[in-house]
Amino acid sequence: MAPDRGYEALESSSYLSGFHRSVLASDDVHAPGRDRTKSSGFEYPTPEGESFTIRGIAVGLVVGILICFSNTFFGLQTGWVSGMTMPASLVGFAFFRAAASHLNFPFSPVENVLVQTVAGAVGTMPLGSGFVGVVPALEYLLKPSENGPLKLSLGNLVLWSLGLSFFGVVFGVPLRKQVIIKEKLKFPSGTATALMIRVLHGEGKDDDAATREDRRSDRLGEDAEDEPVLQGVVIDDKHRVPDSDAPPEQLVGMRTVVIGLVASLLFCVLTIRLVFGSLVPIYATLIAVLMALLLSVMGVRALGETDLNPVSGISKLTQLLFALVVPRRHPNAIIINLVAGAVSEAGALQAGDMLQDLKTGHLVHASPKAQFYGQLIGSLVGAVASALVYKLYTSVYAVPGELFQVPTAYVWIFTARLVTGHGLPPMAAQWALGAAVLFVATSILRTVGVDRSWQAFVPGGIAVAVGMYNTPSFTLARAVGGLISWYWLSHRKRPETSLIIFASGLILGEGVVSIVNLVLASVGVRPLMSS
């Protein structure tokens, strides 16, 4: 990870184009009339508007429940789940703009950040609670010889979901200062969402005016979850500038983090015990939650660097490690393996989502504390809503069946059987060790090669792993995005502003079409496009 070069060094370099001063205004952007507070030696703009409102929470919850329905439907069909934070921001903006004449105070960018934070927390719970993967595997794919299938009541589904809902959110908060403030990881989806929010609210449009404001900013990334072709467009910047942090009263206190983390971890252990009883030993659950915290760091860093949170790979790694923790002869080895993987997936997903949203909030100067509590509220409602939606779909349709083939559930159960029953392929351990040594070496090279011309050509282990986990359609699409970026910026020597706006429009367009596809598929009409 390249260290900060210092603002003055970048200020005098030709690299700092008008776009970098204007598009996102990630650190110093301030509209005329905005006050500024001091933080860490830098002036921090005081945002206009309220960062935490009841109306923002309510709209975020409604939008999030709609996304929850969409994600459960398509998750059971394909295993694919999207946070849809950009469409959530757009819907929130459209609603409040339509109701502008009835508002006591205007709908601001920081309030829009709250809306998309809450909506994303609710909408991703079908994945975070395992309702598109591990739960169908437990309920429908376990064999009697594996002490299955396990039919969970609605009450147990809600309890299970609640237990997985909070510890990842709390654990993500103390990571913020390192990955967002110090290292300035891009979190491209969060950055693109911030750009869209600023554009919707009439900020960041005038490059010349922005340049006159002398705005210092991180370079914009883009959303890759919803539109993979764009990931290569704006993810190549290694230059970072000094950053300011929010004032102390807007930050989540360490006491809150410690108490919240301990309480949420104990609650997770308790709920798993209540749902599964003696099927899952307490020692196994404790190891699973501790492993989830460690692997969440890897997920956050991958998300910040590549815009992909490898939660699937993290869960499979946990399943592999648990094959060493729980003996294969244990009668509940498969069940324990599945539950442990689900805990790691939930932790990594929620920590990543929290940091992605905090990146958006940081660039718009929203209150991290408001986002934290918004995320907790969204996770709470999403845990209940996703359990209800899952139960609704599975009570109406056959699972697995023609409509819901639950492909992710098969991956879960096959992985558990592989690592606990049939073993790994020959030489797997040797290959894993060799790959570890190789990418430790490349990571060292990338660190010592900062500002060297060859550094950009040294592959990082996470980026290579993401390419291996994804299908060629996603990996090649990102390569196409990178070529488009190179052609536009290096060959045509054109400004980045239009390229980034165009990329964000494509992302938002696909998000909107995905909702239309849900409606069409629900009434039996052929979708406008296929995944």
C-alpha positions in Angstrom: 0.0 0.0 0.0 1.5 3.3 -1.1 2.2 5.7 1.7 0.8 9.3 1.5 3.1 11.5 -0.6 1.8 14.7 0.9 -0.5 17.3 -0.5 2.2 19.8 -1.4 4.0 17.2 -3.5 0.9 16.3 -5.4 -0.2 20.0 -5.7 3.0 20.8 -7.6 2.8 17.7 -9.8 1.0 17.6 -13.2 -0.8 14.5 -12.1 -3.3 16.6 -10.0 -5.7 17.5 -12.7 -8.8 19.6 -12.5 -10.9 16.5 -12.1 -9.0 15.4 -9.0 -9.8 18.8 -7.5 -13.4 18.7 -8.5 -15.3 15.5 -9.2 -15.8 14.2 -5.7 -14.3 16.7 -3.3 -13.7 13.9 -1.0 -11.7 15.7 1.7 -11.9 19.5 1.3 -15.0 20.2 -0.7 -17.1 22.8 0.8 -20.0 24.7 -0.6 -20.0 28.5 -0.1 -21.3 29.3 3.3 -20.3 26.1 4.9 -18.5 26.3 8.2 -15.4 24.4 8.9 -14.1 22.6 12.0 -10.5 21.6 12.8 -9.6 18.0 12.8 -6.2 16.4 12.8 -4.6 19.6 11.6 -6.9 20.0 8.6 -10.1 22.0 8.2 -13.1 19.7 8.1 -16.2 21.1 6.4 -19.3 21.1 8.5 -22.0 19.6 6.3 -25.4 21.3 5.7 -28.4 19.3 6.8 -29.1 16.6 9.4 -27.1 13.4 9.4 -29.6 11.4 11.4 -33.4 11.8 10.9 -36.4 9.7 11.6 -37.7 10.3 8.0 -34.4 9.2 6.5 -34.4 6.0 8.6 -38.0 5.3 7.5 -37.4 5.8 3.8 -34.2 3.8 4.0 -36.1 0.9 5.6 -38.8 0.9 3.0 -36.3 1.0 0.1 -34.2 -1.7 1.9 -37.2 -4.1 2.3 -37.8 -3.8 -1.5 -34.2 -4.6 -2.1 -34.5 -7.5 0.4 -37.3 -9.0 -1.7 -35.3 -8.6 -4.9 -32.1 -10.1 -3.4 -33.9 -13.1 -1.8 -35.7 -13.8 -5.1 -32.6 -13.7 -7.3 -30.3 -15.1 -4.6 -32.3 -18.3 -4.4 -32.3 -18.4 -8.2 -28.7 -17.5 -9.0 -26.8 -16.9 -5.7 -26.3 -13.3 -6.8 -27.0 -10.5 -4.3 -26.5 -6.7 -4.8 -26.3 -4.0 -2.2 -27.9 -1.5 -4.7 -26.8 1.5 -2.7 -26.8 3.8 -5.8 -30.4 3.0 -6.7 -31.3 3.4 -3.1 -29.8 6.9 -3.1 -31.7 7.8 -6.2 -35.0 6.5 -4.9 -34.5 8.4 -1.7 -33.7 11.6 -3.5 -36.7 11.2 -5.9 -39.1 10.6 -2.9 -37.9 13.6 -0.9 -37.8 15.8 -4.0 -41.4 14.9 -4.8 -42.3 15.7 -1.1 -40.2 18.9 -0.9 -43.2 21.2 -0.4 -44.1 19.2 2.7 -40.7 19.0 4.4 -39.8 21.1 7.4 -36.2 21.2 6.2 -34.5 20.3 2.9 -33.2 16.8 2.1 -29.4 17.1 2.2 -26.6 15.0 0.9 -25.7 13.7 4.4 -29.3 12.6 4.9 -29.1 10.8 1.6 -26.1 9.0 2.9 -28.2 7.8 5.8 -30.9 6.6 3.5 -28.6 4.5 1.4 -26.8 3.2 4.5 -30.0 1.9 6.1 -31.3 0.5 2.8 -28.1 -1.3 2.1 -28.1 -2.8 5.6 -31.6 -4.2 5.1 -31.2 -5.3 1.5 -28.0 -7.4 2.0 -29.3 -9.4 5.0 -30.5 -12.3 2.8 -26.8 -13.0 2.1 -25.6 -12.0 5.5 -28.0 -14.3 7.2 -27.4 -17.2 4.8 -30.9 -17.3 3.4 -29.6 -17.7 -0.2 -27.0 -20.4 0.7 -26.3 -22.0 4.0 -29.9 -22.1 5.3 -31.3 -23.8 2.2 -28.4 -26.3 2.5 -29.3 -27.0 6.1 -33.0 -27.3 5.4 -33.1 -29.1 2.1 -29.8 -30.7 1.2 -28.5 -32.3 4.4 -28.8 -36.1 4.3 -30.2 -38.2 7.2 -26.8 -39.6 7.6 -25.6 -36.0 8.3 -28.3 -35.5 10.9 -30.4 -33.6 8.5 -32.4 -32.1 7.0 -32.9 -29.4 9.6 -36.3 -27.7 9.3 -36.0 -24.3 11.2 -39.2 -22.6 12.4 -39.8 -18.9 11.6 -38.8 -18.0 15.2 -35.5 -19.9 14.9 -34.8 -18.3 11.5 -35.4 -14.8 13.0 -33.2 -15.6 16.0 -30.4 -17.0 13.8 -30.6 -14.0 11.6 -30.4 -11.6 14.5 -27.4 -13.4 15.9 -25.4 -12.7 12.8 -26.5 -9.1 12.3 -24.4 -7.0 14.5 -20.9 -8.0 15.3 -19.6 -7.4 11.8 -21.1 -3.9 11.9 -19.5 -3.0 15.2 -16.1 -4.6 14.2 -16.0 -2.5 11.0 -16.0 0.8 13.0 -12.5 0.7 14.4 -11.1 -0.2 11.0 -12.3 3.1 9.5 -9.4 5.2 10.6 -6.8 2.8 9.2 -8.4 2.0 5.8 -10.3 5.2 5.0 -8.4 8.0 6.8 -4.8 6.8 6.8 -4.5 4.5 3.8 -7.4 6.0 1.8 -8.5 2.8 0.2 -10.7 3.5 -2.7 -13.9 1.5 -1.9 -15.0 2.3 -5.5 -18.7 1.6 -5.0 -18.8 3.9 -2.0 -16.9 6.5 -3.9 -19.2 6.3 -6.9 -22.3 6.5 -4.6 -20.8 9.7 -3.1 -20.4 11.2 -6.5 -23.9 10.4 -7.5 -25.3 11.9 -4.2 -23.3 15.1 -4.9 -24.5 15.3 -8.4 -28.1 14.7 -7.4 -27.9 17.5 -4.9 -26.3 19.9 -7.3 -22.7 19.7 -6.1 -19.5 18.9 -8.0 -20.8 20.0 -11.4 -18.5 22.9 -12.3 -14.9 21.9 -12.7 -13.6 25.5 -13.0 -15.4 26.7 -9.9 -14.2 23.6 -8.1 -10.6 24.3 -9.2 -10.9 27.8 -7.9 -12.0 26.3 -4.6 -8.7 24.4 -4.6 -10.3 21.2 -3.5 -8.2 18.3 -2.5 -9.8 14.9 -3.2 -9.3 11.2 -3.5 -9.7 9.9 -7.0 -13.0 8.4 -7.9 -13.6 4.7 -8.2 -16.7 3.0 -9.4 -19.2 0.3 -8.5 -18.1 -3.2 -9.5 -20.8 -5.3 -7.9 -23.5 -4.0 -10.2 -21.5 -3.3 -13.3 -18.2 -5.3 -13.6 -17.1 -3.7 -16.9 -16.5 -0.5 -15.0 -14.2 -1.8 -12.4 -11.1 -1.2 -14.5 -12.2 2.2 -15.5 -11.2 4.2 -12.4 -9.4 1.8 -10.1 -5.8 2.4 -11.2 -4.9 5.4 -9.1 -2.1 5.1 -6.6 -1.8 8.7 -5.6 -3.4 9.8 -2.3 -3.5 13.0 -0.5 -3.7 13.9 3.2 -7.1 13.6 4.8 -9.1 15.1 7.6 -11.4 13.2 9.9 -14.7 14.0 11.3 -14.9 16.0 14.6 -14.9 13.9 17.7 -18.5 14.4 18.5 -19.4 12.7 15.2 -17.2 9.6 15.8 -18.2 6.4 17.5 -16.4 6.2 20.8 -14.1 3.3 21.7 -16.2 2.5 24.7 -19.2 2.0 22.5 -17.2 -0.2 20.2 -15.8 -2.4 22.9 -19.1 -2.9 24.7 -21.0 -3.3 21.4 -18.5 -5.9 20.1 -18.4 -8.0 23.2 -22.2 -7.9 23.5 -22.8 -8.7 19.8 -20.3 -11.6 19.9 -21.9 -13.1 23.0 -25.4 -12.6 21.5 -24.2 -14.5 18.3 -22.9 -17.4 20.4 -26.2 -17.5 22.4 -28.5 -17.4 19.5 -26.6 -20.2 17.7 -26.9 -22.3 20.9 -30.6 -21.6 21.1 -31.2 -22.5 17.5 -29.0 -25.6 17.1 -28.7 -26.8 20.7 -26.1 -29.5 21.2 -25.6 -29.9 17.4 -23.1 -27.1 17.4 -20.7 -27.1 20.4 -20.1 -23.8 22.1 -16.3 -24.1 21.6 -16.9 -24.4 17.8 -19.0 -21.2 17.8 -16.4 -19.3 19.8 -13.7 -20.3 17.3 -16.0 -19.4 14.4 -16.7 -15.8 15.6 -13.0 -15.2 16.4 -12.1 -16.5 13.0 -14.8 -14.3 11.5 -13.2 -11.2 12.9 -9.8 -12.0 11.6 -11.1 -12.8 8.1 -13.3 -9.7 8.1 -10.1 -7.7 7.9 -9.2 -9.5 4.7 -12.6 -8.9 3.3 -12.5 -5.2 4.1 -9.1 -4.7 2.5 -10.2 -6.7 -0.6 -13.3 -4.5 -0.9 -11.4 -1.3 -0.5 -8.8 -2.3 -3.1 -10.9 -4.2 -5.7 -14.5 -3.4 -4.9 -15.1 -7.0 -4.4 -15.7 -8.5 -0.9 -14.7 -12.2 -1.3 -17.3 -13.4 1.3 -17.7 -16.6 -0.5 -14.0 -17.4 -0.5 -13.8 -16.3 3.2 -16.6 -18.7 4.1 -14.9 -21.6 2.2 -11.6 -20.8 3.9 -13.4 -21.1 7.2 -15.0 -24.4 6.2 -11.5 -25.7 5.3 -10.0 -24.6 8.6 -12.9 -26.1 10.5 -12.1 -29.4 9.0 -9.0 -29.3 11.1 -10.9 -28.0 14.2 -13.7 -30.6 14.2 -12.8 -34.2 13.7 -14.3 -35.8 10.6 -15.8 -38.6 12.7 -17.9 -36.1 14.6 -21.5 -36.9 13.9 -22.4 -33.2 13.3 -19.3 -32.3 11.4 -21.2 -31.1 8.3 -23.6 -29.0 10.3 -20.8 -27.4 12.4 -18.9 -26.7 9.2 -21.8 -25.0 7.6 -22.6 -22.8 10.6 -19.0 -21.8 11.0 -18.7 -20.7 7.4 -22.0 -18.7 7.7 -20.6 -16.8 10.7 -17.5 -15.8 8.8 -19.5 -14.8 5.7 -21.8 -12.6 7.8 -18.9 -10.9 9.6 -17.0 -10.2 6.5 -20.1 -9.0 4.6 -21.3 -6.6 7.2 -17.8 -5.2 8.1 -17.3 -4.6 4.4 -20.7 -2.9 3.9 -20.0 -0.7 7.0 -16.7 0.5 5.6 -18.1 1.0 2.1 -20.9 3.2 3.5 -18.4 5.0 5.8 -16.4 5.8 2.7 -19.4 7.3 1.1 -20.2 9.3 4.2 -16.6 10.5 4.6 -16.6 11.9 1.0 -19.9 13.7 1.6 -18.9 14.6 5.2 -21.7 12.8 6.9 -21.5 11.8 10.5 -19.9 8.3 11.0 -21.9 7.9 14.3 -25.2 8.5 12.4 -24.2 6.0 9.8 -23.2 3.4 12.5 -26.6 3.6 14.2 -28.4 3.7 10.9 -26.6 0.5 9.9 -27.5 -1.2 13.2 -31.2 -0.2 12.7 -31.1 -1.5 9.2 -29.5 -4.7 10.2 -32.1 -5.3 12.9 -35.0 -4.7 10.6 -33.3 -6.6 7.8 -32.7 -9.7 10.0 -36.4 -10.0 10.6 -37.5 -9.0 7.1 -35.1 -11.4 5.4 -36.3 -14.3 7.5 -39.9 -13.5 6.7 -39.3 -13.1 3.0 -37.3 -16.3 2.9 -40.0 -18.2 4.6 -42.6 -16.7 2.2 -40.7 -17.8 -0.9 -39.9 -21.3 0.4 -43.4 -21.9 1.5 -44.8 -21.1 -1.9 -42.2 -22.6 -4.2 -40.4 -25.9 -4.3 -36.8 -25.6 -3.0 -34.7 -26.8 -4.8 -37.0 -26.6 -7.8 -37.4 -25.2 -11.3 -37.6 -21.6 -10.1 -35.3 -21.7 -7.1 -32.4 -24.0 -7.9 -30.4 -22.6 -4.9 -27.0 -23.0 -6.6 -25.1 -21.4 -3.7 -26.6 -24.0 -1.3 -25.1 -26.8 -3.3 -21.7 -25.1 -3.2 -22.0 -24.9 0.6 -22.9 -28.5 1.1 -20.5 -29.9 -1.4 -17.6 -27.9 0.2 -18.6 -29.1 3.6 -18.7 -32.7 2.4 -15.4 -32.3 0.6 -13.4 -30.9 3.5 -15.0 -33.2 6.1 -15.6 -36.4 4.2 -13.8 -37.0 1.0 -10.8 -34.9 1.6 -9.0 -32.4 -0.6 -7.3 -33.1 -4.0 -3.8 -34.4 -3.9 -1.0 -31.8 -3.3 -3.6 -29.2 -2.3 -1.5 -28.2 0.8 1.7 -27.9 -1.2 0.0 -25.7 -3.8 -1.5 -23.5 -1.1 1.9 -23.0 0.6 3.6 -22.3 -2.7 0.9 -19.6 -3.6 1.3 -18.1 -0.1 5.1 -17.8 -0.5 4.7 -16.3 -4.0 2.3 -13.6 -3.1 4.1 -12.7 0.1 7.0 -11.9 -2.2 4.9 -9.9 -4.6 3.4 -7.9 -1.7 6.9 -7.1 -0.5 7.8 -6.0 -4.1 4.7 -3.8 -4.3 5.6 -2.2 -1.0 9.2 -1.4 -1.8 8.4 -0.4 -5.3 6.2 2.5 -4.5 6.5 5.3 -7.1 8.5 3.0 -9.3 7.3 2.5 -12.9 7.2 -1.3 -12.6 5.2 -1.4 -9.4 1.8 -1.3 -11.1 2.7 -4.5 -13.0 3.3 -6.6 -9.9 0.1 -8.5 -9.1 -1.4 -8.5 -5.7 -2.6 -11.8 -4.2 -6.1 -10.6 -3.4 -6.6 -9.3 -7.0 -5.4 -12.6 -8.5 -7.7 -14.5 -6.1 -10.7 -12.4 -7.0 -10.1 -13.1 -10.7 -10.0 -16.9 -9.9 -13.2 -16.8 -7.9 -15.1 -14.9 -10.5 -16.3 -16.3 -13.8 -14.5 -15.1 -16.9 -17.5 -12.8 -17.8 -16.8 -10.7 -14.7 -13.0 -10.7 -15.0 -13.0 -9.9 -18.7 -15.5 -7.2 -18.2 -13.2 -5.5 -15.7 -10.4 -5.8 -18.2 -12.5 -4.0 -20.8 -13.2 -1.2 -18.3 -9.5 -0.8 -17.7 -8.8 -0.6 -21.4 -11.6 2.0 -21.8 -10.0 4.1 -19.0 -6.5 3.8 -20.6 -7.8 4.8 -24.0 -9.7 7.8 -22.7 -7.2 9.2 -20.3 -3.8 8.2 -21.7 -4.4 8.0 -25.5 -7.1 10.7 -26.0 -5.8 12.8 -23.1 -9.4 13.7 -22.2 -10.6 14.8 -18.7 -11.9 12.1 -16.4 -15.1 13.9 -15.3 -17.2 12.8 -18.2 -15.8 9.2 -18.0 -16.7 8.8 -14.4 -20.2 10.3 -14.8 -20.8 7.9 -17.7 -19.6 5.0 -15.6 -21.8 5.9 -12.7 -24.8 6.2 -15.1 -24.2 2.7 -16.4 -24.1 1.4 -12.8 -27.3 3.1 -11.9 -29.0 2.0 -15.1 -28.2 -1.6 -14.4 -29.5 -1.3 -10.9 -32.8 0.1 -12.1 -33.2 -2.5 -14.8 -32.5 -5.3 -12.2 -35.6 -4.1 -10.3 -37.7 -4.0 -13.5 -36.4 -7.6 -14.2 -37.7 -8.7 -10.8 -41.2 -7.4 -11.6 -41.2 -9.0 -15.1 -39.9 -12.3 -13.8 -42.5 -12.3 -11.1 -45.4 -12.1 -13.6 -43.8 -14.6 -16.0 -42.5 -12.2 -18.6 -39.1 -12.7 -20.1 -36.5 -10.4 -18.5 -35.0 -7.5 -20.5 -31.6 -9.0 -20.0 -30.1 -12.1 -18.5 -27.3 -12.4 -16.0 
